[in-house]
Amino acid sequence: MDEEHQQIQHLSDLINALERTNPSDLRKLSSRLAIDPDDLREYATFSKDSYTRNCLVRTEDYELLLLGWEAAQATPIHEHNEQECWVHFVEGEFTEEIFELVDDKPEFVKVSRPRNGQTSYMHDSMGCHRLTQISSSRGISLHLYVGPIDHCKIYNEKEACFDLCELSYDLEAELSSSTF
């Protein structure tokens, strides 16, 4: 099988592939992900207060994050600042709720329960979403964005409106192919 169709099983292979891939081809690359959780655990951080955002790689073209989840943690309903987003579910049990925007309010459309090893795709043209880690143990998920996201809109359920939120990292690994 040629390299373009082989599964990507290691973080080093993913980073090498990202460095050689045109951003318009990231959809094809995301379909090849089969990363071993052991390859990612050293970059995962966890907090009892919230899921964590751990930046593995950030360039002008893309951002690769590893999210660390304790049991029952969830994102708020959010959009992606017009960036494409692939979520690769590595370890844990998750639900993904999809909402469409009606008069700038999220209306529930569907929920899925992706299995480990599956990858979902989201773009603001599809609406917005919320991820919840429903396992009683820790989980990790890998997030690939075409274009880094420094802020996004998060739905404020108390005020029934979206708020602009500045995003930050819990860890910045700054990995590259020369790291491995």
Contacts in CASP RR format, 6 or more apart in sequence:
PFRMAT RR
TARGET T0000
AUTHOR 0000-0000-0000
METHOD contacts of the structure
MODEL  1
MDEEHQQIQHLSDLINALERTNPSDLRKLSSRLAIDPDDLREYATFSKDS
YTRNCLVRTEDYELLLLGWEAAQATPIHEHNEQECWVHFVEGEFTEEIFE
LVDDKPEFVKVSRPRNGQTSYMHDSMGCHRLTQISSSRGISLHLYVGPID
HCKIYNEKEACFDLCELSYDLEAELSSSTF
4 28 0 8 1.000
5 32 0 8 1.000
6 32 0 8 1.000
7 32 0 8 1.000
7 33 0 8 1.000
7 34 0 8 1.000
8 14 0 8 1.000
8 17 0 8 1.000
8 29 0 8 1.000
8 32 0 8 1.000
8 33 0 8 1.000
8 34 0 8 1.000
8 35 0 8 1.000
9 34 0 8 1.000
9 35 0 8 1.000
9 36 0 8 1.000
9 39 0 8 1.000
10 35 0 8 1.000
10 36 0 8 1.000
10 39 0 8 1.000
11 35 0 8 1.000
11 39 0 8 1.000
11 40 0 8 1.000
11 43 0 8 1.000
11 56 0 8 1.000
11 175 0 8 1.000
11 180 0 8 1.000
12 39 0 8 1.000
12 177 0 8 1.000
12 179 0 8 1.000
12 180 0 8 1.000
14 33 0 8 1.000
14 35 0 8 1.000
14 64 0 8 1.000
15 56 0 8 1.000
15 57 0 8 1.000
15 64 0 8 1.000
15 175 0 8 1.000
15 176 0 8 1.000
15 177 0 8 1.000
15 179 0 8 1.000
15 180 0 8 1.000
16 177 0 8 1.000
17 29 0 8 1.000
17 32 0 8 1.000
18 26 0 8 1.000
18 29 0 8 1.000
18 57 0 8 1.000
18 62 0 8 1.000
18 64 0 8 1.000
18 144 0 8 1.000
19 176 0 8 1.000
19 177 0 8 1.000
21 29 0 8 1.000
23 61 0 8 1.000
23 62 0 8 1.000
23 146 0 8 1.000
23 147 0 8 1.000
26 62 0 8 1.000
26 84 0 8 1.000
26 86 0 8 1.000
26 144 0 8 1.000
26 146 0 8 1.000
27 84 0 8 1.000
27 86 0 8 1.000
27 121 0 8 1.000
30 86 0 8 1.000
30 88 0 8 1.000
30 119 0 8 1.000
30 121 0 8 1.000
30 144 0 8 1.000
31 119 0 8 1.000
33 88 0 8 1.000
33 117 0 8 1.000
33 119 0 8 1.000
33 142 0 8 1.000
34 117 0 8 1.000
35 88 0 8 1.000
35 90 0 8 1.000
35 142 0 8 1.000
37 90 0 8 1.000
37 91 0 8 1.000
37 140 0 8 1.000
40 66 0 8 1.000
40 90 0 8 1.000
40 140 0 8 1.000
40 142 0 8 1.000
41 140 0 8 1.000
43 54 0 8 1.000
43 56 0 8 1.000
43 66 0 8 1.000
43 171 0 8 1.000
43 173 0 8 1.000
43 175 0 8 1.000
44 52 0 8 1.000
44 54 0 8 1.000
44 66 0 8 1.000
44 68 0 8 1.000
44 138 0 8 1.000
44 140 0 8 1.000
45 52 0 8 1.000
45 54 0 8 1.000
45 68 0 8 1.000
45 170 0 8 1.000
45 171 0 8 1.000
46 52 0 8 1.000
46 68 0 8 1.000
46 69 0 8 1.000
46 70 0 8 1.000
46 138 0 8 1.000
47 70 0 8 1.000
47 170 0 8 1.000
48 70 0 8 1.000
50 73 0 8 1.000
51 67 0 8 1.000
51 68 0 8 1.000
51 69 0 8 1.000
51 70 0 8 1.000
51 73 0 8 1.000
51 74 0 8 1.000
51 75 0 8 1.000
51 133 0 8 1.000
52 67 0 8 1.000
52 68 0 8 1.000
52 170 0 8 1.000
52 171 0 8 1.000
53 65 0 8 1.000
53 67 0 8 1.000
53 167 0 8 1.000
53 168 0 8 1.000
53 169 0 8 1.000
53 170 0 8 1.000
54 65 0 8 1.000
54 66 0 8 1.000
54 67 0 8 1.000
54 68 0 8 1.000
54 169 0 8 1.000
54 170 0 8 1.000
54 171 0 8 1.000
54 172 0 8 1.000
54 173 0 8 1.000
55 63 0 8 1.000
55 64 0 8 1.000
55 65 0 8 1.000
55 169 0 8 1.000
55 171 0 8 1.000
55 172 0 8 1.000
55 173 0 8 1.000
55 174 0 8 1.000
56 64 0 8 1.000
56 65 0 8 1.000
56 66 0 8 1.000
56 173 0 8 1.000
56 175 0 8 1.000
57 63 0 8 1.000
57 64 0 8 1.000
57 173 0 8 1.000
57 174 0 8 1.000
57 175 0 8 1.000
57 176 0 8 1.000
58 64 0 8 1.000
58 148 0 8 1.000
58 172 0 8 1.000
58 174 0 8 1.000
59 148 0 8 1.000
60 147 0 8 1.000
60 148 0 8 1.000
61 146 0 8 1.000
61 147 0 8 1.000
62 144 0 8 1.000
62 145 0 8 1.000
62 146 0 8 1.000
62 147 0 8 1.000
62 148 0 8 1.000
63 143 0 8 1.000
63 144 0 8 1.000
63 145 0 8 1.000
63 147 0 8 1.000
63 148 0 8 1.000
63 149 0 8 1.000
64 142 0 8 1.000
64 143 0 8 1.000
64 144 0 8 1.000
64 145 0 8 1.000
65 142 0 8 1.000
65 143 0 8 1.000
65 144 0 8 1.000
65 145 0 8 1.000
65 169 0 8 1.000
66 140 0 8 1.000
66 141 0 8 1.000
66 142 0 8 1.000
66 143 0 8 1.000
67 140 0 8 1.000
67 141 0 8 1.000
67 142 0 8 1.000
67 143 0 8 1.000
68 138 0 8 1.000
68 139 0 8 1.000
68 140 0 8 1.000
68 141 0 8 1.000
69 92 0 8 1.000
69 133 0 8 1.000
69 138 0 8 1.000
69 139 0 8 1.000
69 140 0 8 1.000
69 141 0 8 1.000
70 133 0 8 1.000
70 138 0 8 1.000
70 139 0 8 1.000
71 133 0 8 1.000
71 135 0 8 1.000
71 136 0 8 1.000
71 137 0 8 1.000
71 138 0 8 1.000
72 132 0 8 1.000
72 133 0 8 1.000
72 134 0 8 1.000
73 132 0 8 1.000
73 133 0 8 1.000
74 130 0 8 1.000
74 131 0 8 1.000
74 132 0 8 1.000
74 133 0 8 1.000
75 129 0 8 1.000
75 130 0 8 1.000
75 131 0 8 1.000
75 132 0 8 1.000
76 130 0 8 1.000
76 154 0 8 1.000
76 155 0 8 1.000
76 156 0 8 1.000
76 157 0 8 1.000
77 97 0 8 1.000
77 99 0 8 1.000
77 106 0 8 1.000
77 128 0 8 1.000
77 129 0 8 1.000
77 130 0 8 1.000
77 154 0 8 1.000
77 155 0 8 1.000
77 157 0 8 1.000
78 128 0 8 1.000
78 129 0 8 1.000
78 130 0 8 1.000
78 152 0 8 1.000
78 153 0 8 1.000
78 154 0 8 1.000
78 155 0 8 1.000
78 165 0 8 1.000
79 124 0 8 1.000
79 127 0 8 1.000
79 128 0 8 1.000
79 152 0 8 1.000
79 153 0 8 1.000
79 162 0 8 1.000
80 122 0 8 1.000
80 123 0 8 1.000
80 124 0 8 1.000
80 145 0 8 1.000
80 149 0 8 1.000
80 152 0 8 1.000
81 124 0 8 1.000
81 149 0 8 1.000
81 150 0 8 1.000
81 151 0 8 1.000
81 152 0 8 1.000
81 153 0 8 1.000
82 123 0 8 1.000
82 124 0 8 1.000
83 123 0 8 1.000
83 145 0 8 1.000
83 146 0 8 1.000
83 147 0 8 1.000
83 148 0 8 1.000
83 149 0 8 1.000
84 121 0 8 1.000
84 122 0 8 1.000
84 123 0 8 1.000
84 145 0 8 1.000
84 146 0 8 1.000
85 121 0 8 1.000
85 122 0 8 1.000
85 123 0 8 1.000
85 143 0 8 1.000
85 144 0 8 1.000
85 145 0 8 1.000
86 119 0 8 1.000
86 120 0 8 1.000
86 121 0 8 1.000
86 143 0 8 1.000
86 144 0 8 1.000
87 96 0 8 1.000
87 114 0 8 1.000
87 119 0 8 1.000
87 120 0 8 1.000
87 121 0 8 1.000
87 122 0 8 1.000
87 131 0 8 1.000
87 141 0 8 1.000
87 142 0 8 1.000
87 143 0 8 1.000
88 117 0 8 1.000
88 118 0 8 1.000
88 119 0 8 1.000
88 141 0 8 1.000
88 142 0 8 1.000
88 143 0 8 1.000
88 144 0 8 1.000
89 114 0 8 1.000
89 115 0 8 1.000
89 116 0 8 1.000
89 117 0 8 1.000
89 118 0 8 1.000
89 119 0 8 1.000
89 120 0 8 1.000
89 141 0 8 1.000
90 116 0 8 1.000
90 117 0 8 1.000
90 139 0 8 1.000
90 140 0 8 1.000
90 141 0 8 1.000
90 142 0 8 1.000
91 116 0 8 1.000
91 138 0 8 1.000
91 139 0 8 1.000
91 140 0 8 1.000
92 116 0 8 1.000
92 133 0 8 1.000
92 135 0 8 1.000
92 137 0 8 1.000
92 138 0 8 1.000
92 139 0 8 1.000
92 140 0 8 1.000
93 113 0 8 1.000
93 133 0 8 1.000
93 134 0 8 1.000
93 135 0 8 1.000
94 113 0 8 1.000
94 114 0 8 1.000
94 131 0 8 1.000
94 132 0 8 1.000
94 133 0 8 1.000
94 134 0 8 1.000
94 141 0 8 1.000
95 111 0 8 1.000
95 112 0 8 1.000
95 113 0 8 1.000
95 131 0 8 1.000
95 132 0 8 1.000
95 134 0 8 1.000
96 111 0 8 1.000
96 112 0 8 1.000
96 113 0 8 1.000
96 114 0 8 1.000
96 120 0 8 1.000
96 129 0 8 1.000
96 130 0 8 1.000
96 131 0 8 1.000
97 108 0 8 1.000
97 110 0 8 1.000
97 111 0 8 1.000
97 129 0 8 1.000
97 130 0 8 1.000
97 132 0 8 1.000
98 108 0 8 1.000
98 109 0 8 1.000
98 110 0 8 1.000
98 111 0 8 1.000
98 112 0 8 1.000
98 122 0 8 1.000
98 126 0 8 1.000
98 127 0 8 1.000
98 128 0 8 1.000
98 129 0 8 1.000
99 106 0 8 1.000
99 107 0 8 1.000
99 108 0 8 1.000
99 109 0 8 1.000
99 127 0 8 1.000
99 128 0 8 1.000
99 129 0 8 1.000
99 130 0 8 1.000
100 106 0 8 1.000
100 107 0 8 1.000
100 109 0 8 1.000
100 127 0 8 1.000
101 107 0 8 1.000
101 127 0 8 1.000
101 128 0 8 1.000
104 161 0 8 1.000
104 162 0 8 1.000
105 160 0 8 1.000
106 127 0 8 1.000
106 128 0 8 1.000
106 155 0 8 1.000
112 120 0 8 1.000
114 120 0 8 1.000
122 128 0 8 1.000
122 129 0 8 1.000
128 153 0 8 1.000
128 155 0 8 1.000
131 141 0 8 1.000
133 139 0 8 1.000
149 167 0 8 1.000
150 166 0 8 1.000
150 167 0 8 1.000
151 164 0 8 1.000
151 165 0 8 1.000
151 166 0 8 1.000
151 167 0 8 1.000
152 164 0 8 1.000
152 165 0 8 1.000
152 167 0 8 1.000
153 162 0 8 1.000
153 163 0 8 1.000
153 164 0 8 1.000
153 165 0 8 1.000
154 162 0 8 1.000
154 163 0 8 1.000
154 165 0 8 1.000
155 161 0 8 1.000
155 162 0 8 1.000
155 163 0 8 1.000
156 162 0 8 1.000
156 163 0 8 1.000
END
